[in-house]
Amino acid sequence: MTYPFVGAFLQLSLWELVRSASLVSQIVLVLLLVASLMSWTVIFAKWSQFKSAAAANSSFLRAFRKSPSLDAVAVAAEQFRKAPLTGVFDFGYQEVARQVKAKGQIANKVALERTLQLGISEEVTRLERSMSWLATTATVSPFVGLFGTVLGIIDAFQGLGAAGSASLRAVAPGISEALIATAAGLAAAIPAAIAYNVFGHSIRELAARMDDFSLEFLNLTERHFEE
């Protein structure tokens, strides 16, 4: 059994289909290509960032737990600037320094806790940078591809009307154009959606580690100033 539509489709190369597409369809494909390239750029950048952050966190945490005082931790922290925990520590250490300078002790633990939360919020915001692009690409790209699909179907019906008969060869270019737009939309959206979910989990995990670290920071502060 033969399929005339498949034969007509195979006679057209991908580049020929794109080149013969309407201007609007070509713009749609270009937009999807740009969105996909930018998404992959963000994906590789965030993957590298989270990998470095996790490794630096582990190293900084070991140094923190071995250090006898906050001052010693502050010196060691300079080696682990990629660690989100270092940013949280800086917020807490500066608040401790302000209170000790003013009153010689930790007089306001609530203020210290709030400062640590501010540090966590600052680091989470930094980790979430560019994540909105992945979310936008994952959400919008299928609809942009669908728009191109609709245009391709319109072209197919126009070709059918111009041919004056129900010829599959007449509608093949338009249908092919529609399928390419659909595939391009999915190709841009699927990696972005997967990466967004994976990185979102990494951010939540790092945020939980920062919450735990804030408790360790408070414990070390209390031990240091009780002594």
Contacts in CASP RR format, 6 or more apart in sequence:
PFRMAT RR
TARGET T0000
AUTHOR 0000-0000-0000
METHOD contacts of the structure
MODEL  1
MTYPFVGAFLQLSLWELVRSASLVSQIVLVLLLVASLMSWTVIFAKWSQF
KSAAAANSSFLRAFRKSPSLDAVAVAAEQFRKAPLTGVFDFGYQEVARQV
KAKGQIANKVALERTLQLGISEEVTRLERSMSWLATTATVSPFVGLFGTV
LGIIDAFQGLGAAGSASLRAVAPGISEALIATAAGLAAAIPAAIAYNVFG
HSIRELAARMDDFSLEFLNLTERHFEE
4 168 0 8 1.000
4 169 0 8 1.000
5 168 0 8 1.000
5 171 0 8 1.000
5 172 0 8 1.000
5 175 0 8 1.000
8 168 0 8 1.000
8 169 0 8 1.000
8 172 0 8 1.000
9 172 0 8 1.000
9 175 0 8 1.000
9 176 0 8 1.000
12 172 0 8 1.000
12 173 0 8 1.000
12 176 0 8 1.000
14 180 0 8 1.000
17 173 0 8 1.000
17 176 0 8 1.000
17 177 0 8 1.000
17 180 0 8 1.000
18 26 0 8 1.000
18 29 0 8 1.000
18 180 0 8 1.000
20 173 0 8 1.000
20 177 0 8 1.000
21 29 0 8 1.000
21 152 0 8 1.000
21 155 0 8 1.000
21 177 0 8 1.000
21 180 0 8 1.000
22 151 0 8 1.000
22 152 0 8 1.000
22 155 0 8 1.000
22 177 0 8 1.000
24 148 0 8 1.000
24 151 0 8 1.000
25 148 0 8 1.000
25 151 0 8 1.000
25 152 0 8 1.000
25 155 0 8 1.000
25 177 0 8 1.000
25 181 0 8 1.000
28 144 0 8 1.000
28 145 0 8 1.000
28 147 0 8 1.000
28 148 0 8 1.000
28 151 0 8 1.000
28 181 0 8 1.000
28 184 0 8 1.000
29 180 0 8 1.000
29 181 0 8 1.000
29 184 0 8 1.000
31 144 0 8 1.000
32 141 0 8 1.000
32 144 0 8 1.000
32 145 0 8 1.000
32 181 0 8 1.000
32 184 0 8 1.000
32 185 0 8 1.000
32 187 0 8 1.000
32 188 0 8 1.000
33 184 0 8 1.000
33 188 0 8 1.000
35 137 0 8 1.000
35 140 0 8 1.000
35 141 0 8 1.000
35 144 0 8 1.000
35 188 0 8 1.000
36 137 0 8 1.000
36 141 0 8 1.000
36 184 0 8 1.000
36 187 0 8 1.000
36 188 0 8 1.000
36 191 0 8 1.000
38 133 0 8 1.000
38 137 0 8 1.000
39 133 0 8 1.000
39 134 0 8 1.000
39 137 0 8 1.000
39 188 0 8 1.000
39 191 0 8 1.000
39 192 0 8 1.000
39 195 0 8 1.000
40 191 0 8 1.000
42 130 0 8 1.000
42 133 0 8 1.000
42 134 0 8 1.000
42 195 0 8 1.000
43 134 0 8 1.000
43 191 0 8 1.000
43 192 0 8 1.000
43 195 0 8 1.000
45 130 0 8 1.000
46 130 0 8 1.000
46 131 0 8 1.000
46 195 0 8 1.000
46 199 0 8 1.000
47 195 0 8 1.000
47 199 0 8 1.000
49 127 0 8 1.000
50 127 0 8 1.000
50 199 0 8 1.000
50 202 0 8 1.000
50 206 0 8 1.000
52 82 0 8 1.000
53 82 0 8 1.000
53 83 0 8 1.000
53 84 0 8 1.000
53 127 0 8 1.000
53 206 0 8 1.000
54 202 0 8 1.000
54 206 0 8 1.000
56 80 0 8 1.000
56 81 0 8 1.000
56 82 0 8 1.000
56 83 0 8 1.000
56 86 0 8 1.000
57 80 0 8 1.000
57 83 0 8 1.000
57 84 0 8 1.000
57 85 0 8 1.000
57 206 0 8 1.000
57 209 0 8 1.000
59 79 0 8 1.000
59 80 0 8 1.000
59 83 0 8 1.000
60 76 0 8 1.000
60 77 0 8 1.000
60 80 0 8 1.000
60 83 0 8 1.000
60 85 0 8 1.000
60 86 0 8 1.000
60 89 0 8 1.000
61 85 0 8 1.000
61 213 0 8 1.000
63 73 0 8 1.000
63 76 0 8 1.000
63 77 0 8 1.000
63 79 0 8 1.000
63 80 0 8 1.000
64 73 0 8 1.000
64 76 0 8 1.000
64 85 0 8 1.000
64 89 0 8 1.000
64 213 0 8 1.000
64 216 0 8 1.000
64 220 0 8 1.000
65 216 0 8 1.000
67 73 0 8 1.000
67 76 0 8 1.000
69 224 0 8 1.000
70 93 0 8 1.000
70 96 0 8 1.000
70 220 0 8 1.000
70 221 0 8 1.000
70 224 0 8 1.000
73 89 0 8 1.000
73 93 0 8 1.000
73 220 0 8 1.000
74 89 0 8 1.000
74 93 0 8 1.000
77 86 0 8 1.000
77 89 0 8 1.000
77 90 0 8 1.000
80 86 0 8 1.000
84 123 0 8 1.000
84 124 0 8 1.000
84 126 0 8 1.000
84 127 0 8 1.000
84 206 0 8 1.000
84 209 0 8 1.000
84 210 0 8 1.000
85 209 0 8 1.000
85 210 0 8 1.000
85 213 0 8 1.000
87 119 0 8 1.000
87 122 0 8 1.000
87 123 0 8 1.000
88 116 0 8 1.000
88 119 0 8 1.000
88 120 0 8 1.000
88 123 0 8 1.000
88 210 0 8 1.000
88 213 0 8 1.000
88 214 0 8 1.000
88 217 0 8 1.000
89 213 0 8 1.000
89 217 0 8 1.000
90 119 0 8 1.000
91 115 0 8 1.000
91 116 0 8 1.000
91 118 0 8 1.000
91 119 0 8 1.000
91 122 0 8 1.000
92 112 0 8 1.000
92 115 0 8 1.000
92 116 0 8 1.000
92 119 0 8 1.000
92 217 0 8 1.000
94 115 0 8 1.000
95 111 0 8 1.000
95 112 0 8 1.000
95 115 0 8 1.000
95 116 0 8 1.000
96 106 0 8 1.000
96 112 0 8 1.000
96 221 0 8 1.000
99 105 0 8 1.000
99 106 0 8 1.000
99 107 0 8 1.000
99 108 0 8 1.000
99 111 0 8 1.000
99 112 0 8 1.000
100 106 0 8 1.000
100 225 0 8 1.000
105 225 0 8 1.000
106 112 0 8 1.000
106 221 0 8 1.000
106 222 0 8 1.000
106 225 0 8 1.000
109 218 0 8 1.000
112 218 0 8 1.000
112 221 0 8 1.000
113 214 0 8 1.000
113 218 0 8 1.000
116 214 0 8 1.000
116 217 0 8 1.000
116 218 0 8 1.000
117 214 0 8 1.000
119 210 0 8 1.000
120 207 0 8 1.000
120 210 0 8 1.000
120 211 0 8 1.000
120 214 0 8 1.000
123 206 0 8 1.000
123 210 0 8 1.000
124 203 0 8 1.000
124 206 0 8 1.000
124 207 0 8 1.000
124 210 0 8 1.000
127 203 0 8 1.000
127 206 0 8 1.000
127 207 0 8 1.000
128 203 0 8 1.000
131 196 0 8 1.000
131 199 0 8 1.000
131 200 0 8 1.000
131 203 0 8 1.000
134 192 0 8 1.000
134 193 0 8 1.000
134 195 0 8 1.000
134 196 0 8 1.000
134 199 0 8 1.000
135 192 0 8 1.000
135 196 0 8 1.000
137 188 0 8 1.000
137 189 0 8 1.000
137 192 0 8 1.000
138 189 0 8 1.000
138 190 0 8 1.000
138 192 0 8 1.000
138 193 0 8 1.000
138 196 0 8 1.000
139 189 0 8 1.000
141 185 0 8 1.000
141 186 0 8 1.000
141 188 0 8 1.000
141 189 0 8 1.000
141 192 0 8 1.000
142 185 0 8 1.000
142 186 0 8 1.000
142 189 0 8 1.000
144 185 0 8 1.000
145 181 0 8 1.000
145 182 0 8 1.000
145 184 0 8 1.000
145 185 0 8 1.000
146 181 0 8 1.000
146 182 0 8 1.000
147 181 0 8 1.000
148 177 0 8 1.000
148 178 0 8 1.000
148 181 0 8 1.000
148 182 0 8 1.000
149 178 0 8 1.000
149 179 0 8 1.000
149 181 0 8 1.000
149 182 0 8 1.000
150 178 0 8 1.000
151 177 0 8 1.000
151 178 0 8 1.000
151 181 0 8 1.000
152 174 0 8 1.000
152 175 0 8 1.000
152 177 0 8 1.000
152 178 0 8 1.000
152 181 0 8 1.000
153 174 0 8 1.000
153 175 0 8 1.000
153 178 0 8 1.000
155 173 0 8 1.000
155 174 0 8 1.000
155 177 0 8 1.000
155 178 0 8 1.000
156 171 0 8 1.000
156 172 0 8 1.000
156 173 0 8 1.000
156 174 0 8 1.000
156 175 0 8 1.000
156 177 0 8 1.000
156 178 0 8 1.000
157 171 0 8 1.000
159 170 0 8 1.000
159 171 0 8 1.000
159 174 0 8 1.000
160 166 0 8 1.000
160 167 0 8 1.000
160 170 0 8 1.000
160 171 0 8 1.000
161 170 0 8 1.000
162 170 0 8 1.000
163 169 0 8 1.000
163 170 0 8 1.000
164 170 0 8 1.000
END
